[in-house]
Amino acid sequence: MSTTYSPTSSAQPTASMPRVFSVFKGFWDAAQEWRKWERLRADLSSLSDRELMDIGISRGEVDYVASNRDSDPRGIRSAG
């Protein structure tokens, strides 16, 4: 028994390329989000306790604030 493959049947279908692209885009987007989180966390961690108090967070809230950039840890939205 012999199996023969023609060049047209062994080629990747073009429909899978957008899926492959979206997988890599998902990984890229996740890596970029992680970098933003890590940078914000590092910046906040480098502040003194007084500086953190001035912006209204404590040292224990740094990870929460970095993870939830769109929300206020006290549940209060700032005007503006």
C-alpha positions as CSV (number, residue, x, y, z in Angstrom):
1,M,0.0,0.0,0.0
2,S,1.4,3.3,-1.0
3,T,0.3,6.9,-0.2
4,T,1.1,9.7,-2.5
5,Y,0.9,13.4,-1.5
6,S,0.5,16.1,-4.0
7,P,1.8,19.6,-3.3
8,T,-1.7,21.0,-3.2
9,S,-3.0,18.6,-0.6
10,S,0.0,18.9,1.8
11,A,-0.1,22.7,1.8
12,Q,-1.5,24.5,4.8
13,P,-5.0,25.9,4.2
14,T,-5.0,29.7,4.2
15,A,-8.0,29.7,6.6
16,S,-5.7,28.6,9.5
17,M,-3.3,31.5,9.1
18,P,-5.7,34.0,10.8
19,R,-6.1,31.6,13.6
20,V,-2.4,31.2,14.0
21,F,-1.9,34.9,13.8
22,S,-4.6,35.5,16.5
23,V,-2.9,33.0,18.8
24,F,0.4,34.8,18.5
25,K,-1.4,38.2,18.8
26,G,-3.0,36.9,22.0
27,F,0.4,35.9,23.4
28,W,1.9,39.3,22.4
29,D,-1.0,41.2,24.0
30,A,-0.7,39.2,27.2
31,A,3.1,39.9,27.3
32,Q,2.5,43.6,26.8
33,E,-0.1,43.7,29.6
34,W,2.3,41.9,31.9
35,R,5.1,44.3,31.1
36,K,2.7,47.3,31.8
37,W,1.7,45.7,35.1
38,E,5.3,44.9,36.1
39,R,6.4,48.4,35.3
40,L,3.6,50.1,37.3
41,R,4.2,47.7,40.2
42,A,8.0,48.5,40.1
43,D,7.3,52.3,39.9
44,L,4.8,52.2,42.8
45,S,7.1,50.0,44.9
46,S,10.0,52.4,44.5
47,L,7.9,55.3,46.0
48,S,8.4,56.1,49.7
49,D,5.5,55.4,52.2
50,R,4.9,59.2,52.3
51,E,4.6,59.4,48.5
52,L,2.2,56.5,48.4
53,M,0.2,58.2,51.1
54,D,0.1,61.4,49.1
55,I,-1.5,59.5,46.2
56,G,-3.9,57.7,48.5
57,I,-2.6,54.1,48.6
58,S,-0.7,52.1,51.1
59,R,2.2,49.8,50.4
60,G,-0.1,46.8,50.8
61,E,-2.3,48.0,48.0
62,V,0.5,48.3,45.4
63,D,-0.1,44.9,43.8
64,Y,-3.9,45.5,43.8
65,V,-3.6,48.9,42.2
66,A,-1.1,47.6,39.6
67,S,-3.5,44.7,38.7
68,N,-6.6,46.9,38.6
69,R,-5.4,50.1,36.9
70,D,-8.9,51.1,36.0
71,S,-10.4,51.0,39.5
72,D,-9.7,52.9,42.7
73,P,-8.9,50.6,45.7
74,R,-11.2,52.6,47.9
75,G,-14.1,52.3,45.4
76,I,-14.0,56.0,44.8
77,R,-13.7,57.3,41.3
78,S,-11.6,60.4,40.9
79,A,-13.2,63.3,39.1
80,G,-11.6,64.0,35.8
